[in-house]
């Protein structure tokens, strides 16, 4: 398979994975809104919006910079992976700690605050789940990333089915979503082991210029992220949770429309 064919295959498999994931996501959305109702789904939407922003912020340009360095010096995969994974873990831990401290000051009810505290586990596991993507991208094995993404959607569907079956409620659903992110992270690292030896070894003198580049990219990414995703959080400061739920359902379809152009 030549390079053109590999690129076409990787693009096609991601499209196929997105179609499958979208079908699962829409079914999950239907079941979740029917079970939770408008107001409680609005609380879940707030939780997912806040944790989603923190998860993306935890990237800090790591994936882009790691993919660039792997393409330039693939023989340094173990070393580069160690530098960036250590940085990713610490950045996620710092954001989880900051999020924990921030929850007490947010203008939400007790149910939403407790759900937010539970969801902070997804910030750590969700950011780790995306880390191996740079290895999949560099080796043109994005079907592995598509498999991880579909797995996460299927586990999310399983979570709402369990909650409905046993009548567990919002907090149990958020906890099961954290477990789903943990499972997706474990699967991603397991699939990436063929490309590097998973480690946390890092020498500051060698890692510093890489992290500096990563932070520069991360700052630019934050601006785009806040422009795209902060709307639901801002709305939650101004309107009741039920309004956030209605807005989130509507915007979910718009959000999915961004994927295909961004993929190419």
C-alpha positions as CSV (number, residue, x, y, z in Angstrom):
1,X,0.0,0.0,0.0
2,X,1.6,3.3,-1.1
3,X,1.3,6.6,0.8
4,X,-1.7,7.9,-1.2
5,X,-3.6,4.7,-0.5
6,X,-2.6,4.7,3.2
7,X,-3.9,8.3,3.6
8,X,-7.1,7.4,1.7
9,X,-7.6,4.4,3.9
10,X,-7.0,6.3,7.1
11,X,-9.4,9.0,6.1
12,X,-12.0,6.5,5.0
13,X,-11.8,4.5,8.2
14,X,-12.1,7.6,10.3
15,X,-15.2,8.6,8.4
16,X,-16.7,5.1,8.9
17,X,-15.8,5.2,12.6
18,X,-17.4,8.6,12.9
19,X,-20.6,7.4,11.2
20,X,-20.8,4.4,13.6
21,X,-19.9,6.6,16.6
22,X,-22.5,9.2,15.6
23,X,-25.3,6.5,15.4
24,X,-24.3,5.3,18.8
25,X,-24.1,8.8,20.2
26,X,-27.5,9.8,18.9
27,X,-29.1,6.6,20.4
28,X,-27.3,7.4,23.7
29,X,-28.6,11.0,23.6
30,X,-32.1,9.8,23.0
31,X,-32.0,7.4,25.9
32,X,-30.3,9.9,28.2
33,X,-32.7,12.7,27.6
34,X,-35.8,10.4,27.9
35,X,-34.5,9.0,31.2
36,X,-33.1,12.1,32.9
37,X,-35.6,14.7,31.7
38,X,-34.9,18.2,30.6
39,X,-33.6,19.7,33.9
40,X,-31.4,16.8,35.0
41,X,-30.0,16.4,31.4
42,X,-29.2,20.1,31.6
43,X,-27.1,19.3,34.7
44,X,-25.4,16.5,32.9
45,X,-24.7,18.9,30.0
46,X,-23.1,21.4,32.4
47,X,-20.9,18.6,33.8
48,X,-19.8,17.4,30.4
49,X,-19.1,20.9,29.2
50,X,-16.9,21.8,32.1
51,X,-15.0,18.5,32.2
52,X,-14.7,18.6,28.4
53,X,-13.0,22.0,28.5
54,X,-10.6,20.9,31.2
55,X,-9.8,17.7,29.3
56,X,-9.0,19.6,26.1
57,X,-6.9,22.2,28.1
58,X,-4.9,19.3,29.5
59,X,-3.5,18.7,26.1
60,X,-1.5,21.9,26.0
61,X,-0.4,21.2,22.5
62,X,1.1,17.9,23.4
63,X,-0.4,15.8,20.6
64,X,0.5,18.2,17.9
65,X,4.1,18.6,19.1
66,X,4.6,14.9,19.7
67,X,3.3,14.0,16.3
68,X,5.7,16.6,14.7
69,X,8.7,15.2,16.6
70,X,7.8,11.6,15.9
71,X,7.7,12.4,12.2
72,X,11.1,14.0,12.4
73,X,12.9,11.4,14.6
74,X,10.8,8.2,14.8
75,X,13.8,6.4,16.4
76,X,13.3,8.6,19.5
77,X,9.7,7.3,20.0
78,X,10.4,5.9,23.5
79,X,12.2,9.0,24.7
80,X,9.7,11.5,23.2
81,X,6.8,9.5,24.6
82,X,8.3,9.6,28.1
83,X,8.8,13.3,28.0
84,X,5.3,14.2,26.8
85,X,3.4,11.5,28.8
86,X,5.0,12.8,32.0
87,X,4.0,16.3,31.1
88,X,0.5,15.2,30.1
89,X,0.0,13.4,33.4
90,X,1.1,16.4,35.5
91,X,-0.9,18.9,33.5
92,X,-4.0,16.7,34.0
93,X,-3.4,16.4,37.7
94,X,-3.0,20.2,38.1
95,X,-6.2,20.8,36.2
96,X,-8.1,18.2,38.3
97,X,-6.8,19.9,41.4
98,X,-7.8,23.4,40.1
99,X,-11.2,22.1,39.0
100,X,-11.8,20.6,42.5
101,X,-11.0,23.9,44.1
102,X,-13.1,25.8,41.6
103,X,-16.3,23.7,42.0
104,X,-17.2,25.3,45.4
105,X,-17.4,28.7,43.8
106,X,-19.6,27.8,40.8
107,X,-23.2,28.9,40.9
108,X,-24.7,25.4,40.7
109,X,-26.9,23.3,43.0
110,X,-25.5,20.5,45.2
111,X,-26.4,17.8,42.7
112,X,-24.5,19.5,39.9
113,X,-21.4,20.2,42.0
114,X,-21.2,16.6,43.2
115,X,-21.5,15.4,39.7
116,X,-18.7,17.8,38.6
117,X,-16.4,16.5,41.3
118,X,-17.1,12.9,40.1
119,X,-16.5,13.9,36.5
120,X,-13.1,15.3,37.2
121,X,-11.8,11.7,36.9
122,X,-12.7,11.9,33.3
123,X,-10.3,14.8,32.9
124,X,-7.4,12.6,33.8
125,X,-8.5,9.5,32.0
126,X,-9.9,11.4,29.0
127,X,-6.7,13.3,28.4
128,X,-4.7,10.1,28.7
129,X,-7.0,8.3,26.2
130,X,-6.1,10.8,23.5
131,X,-2.3,10.7,24.1
132,X,-1.5,7.7,21.9
133,X,-3.2,9.4,18.9
134,X,0.1,11.0,17.9
135,X,1.6,7.5,17.4
136,X,-1.4,6.3,15.4
137,X,-1.2,9.4,13.3
138,X,2.5,9.3,12.6
139,X,2.3,5.6,11.6
140,X,-0.9,6.1,9.6
141,X,-2.8,3.7,11.8
142,X,-5.7,5.9,12.6
143,X,-8.1,2.9,12.4
144,X,-6.8,2.1,15.9
145,X,-7.8,5.6,17.1
146,X,-11.2,5.1,15.4
147,X,-11.6,1.9,17.3
148,X,-10.9,3.6,20.6
149,X,-13.4,6.4,19.8
150,X,-16.1,3.9,18.9
151,X,-15.3,1.9,22.0
152,X,-15.8,5.0,24.2
153,X,-19.2,5.7,22.5
154,X,-20.3,2.1,23.0
155,X,-19.2,2.2,26.7
156,X,-21.2,5.4,27.1
157,X,-24.3,3.7,25.6
158,X,-23.7,0.8,28.0
159,X,-23.5,3.3,30.9
160,X,-26.9,4.8,30.3
161,X,-28.4,1.4,29.7
162,X,-27.2,0.2,33.1
163,X,-28.4,3.4,34.8
164,X,-31.9,3.0,33.2
165,X,-32.1,-0.7,34.1
166,X,-31.3,-0.1,37.8
167,X,-32.7,3.4,38.2
168,X,-29.3,4.8,39.4
169,X,-29.6,8.5,38.5
170,X,-27.2,11.3,37.5
171,X,-24.3,10.6,39.8
172,X,-24.0,6.9,38.9
173,X,-24.2,7.8,35.2
174,X,-21.3,10.3,35.6
175,X,-19.3,7.7,37.5
176,X,-19.8,5.1,34.8
177,X,-18.7,7.6,32.2
178,X,-15.5,8.1,34.2
179,X,-15.0,4.3,34.1
180,X,-15.7,4.4,30.3
181,X,-12.9,6.9,29.9
182,X,-10.5,4.8,31.9
183,X,-11.3,1.8,29.8
184,X,-10.7,3.8,26.6
185,X,-7.4,5.1,27.9
186,X,-6.3,1.5,28.8
187,X,-7.3,0.3,25.3
188,X,-5.5,3.2,23.6
189,X,-2.2,2.5,25.4
190,X,-2.5,-1.2,24.8
191,X,-2.9,-0.6,21.1
192,X,0.0,1.9,21.0
193,X,2.6,-0.5,22.6
194,X,3.6,-1.7,19.1
195,X,5.0,1.8,18.4
196,X,6.7,2.7,21.6
197,X,7.6,1.4,25.1
198,X,5.2,3.1,27.5
199,X,7.2,5.0,30.2
200,X,7.3,8.2,32.2
201,X,11.1,8.8,32.0
202,X,12.0,12.4,31.3
203,X,15.1,14.6,31.6
204,X,14.2,18.3,32.1
205,X,17.1,19.6,30.0
206,X,15.9,17.6,27.0
207,X,12.2,18.0,27.6
208,X,12.2,21.7,28.2
209,X,12.4,22.9,24.6
210,X,9.8,20.4,23.6
211,X,7.4,21.5,26.3
212,X,8.0,25.2,25.5
213,X,6.9,24.5,21.9
214,X,4.0,22.5,23.2
215,X,2.8,25.3,25.4
216,X,2.9,27.8,22.6
217,X,0.7,25.6,20.5
218,X,-1.5,25.0,23.5
219,X,-2.2,28.7,24.1
220,X,-3.4,29.1,20.5
221,X,-5.6,26.0,20.9
222,X,-7.1,27.3,24.1
223,X,-8.4,30.4,22.3
224,X,-10.2,28.3,19.7
225,X,-11.5,25.9,22.4
226,X,-13.0,28.7,24.5
227,X,-14.6,30.2,21.4
228,X,-16.2,26.8,20.5
229,X,-17.0,25.2,23.8
230,X,-17.5,27.8,26.4
231,X,-21.0,28.7,25.3
232,X,-22.7,26.0,27.3
233,X,-20.8,26.9,30.4
234,X,-21.6,30.6,29.9
235,X,-25.2,29.8,29.3
236,X,-25.3,27.9,32.6
237,X,-24.3,31.1,34.5
238,X,-27.2,33.0,32.9
239,X,-30.1,30.5,32.5
240,X,-31.5,27.4,34.4
241,X,-30.2,23.9,33.7
242,X,-33.2,23.0,31.6
243,X,-32.3,25.7,29.1
244,X,-28.7,24.4,29.0
245,X,-30.1,20.9,28.2
246,X,-32.2,22.1,25.3
247,X,-29.3,24.1,23.9
248,X,-26.9,21.2,24.2
249,X,-29.2,18.8,22.3
250,X,-29.6,21.3,19.5
251,X,-25.9,22.2,19.3
252,X,-24.9,18.5,19.3
253,X,-26.0,18.2,15.7
254,X,-24.0,21.3,14.7
255,X,-20.9,20.0,16.5
256,X,-21.0,16.8,14.6
257,X,-21.1,18.7,11.3
258,X,-17.7,20.1,12.1
259,X,-16.0,16.7,12.1
260,X,-15.7,15.9,8.4
261,X,-14.1,19.2,7.2
262,X,-11.8,19.1,10.2
263,X,-10.8,15.5,9.4
264,X,-9.7,16.4,5.9
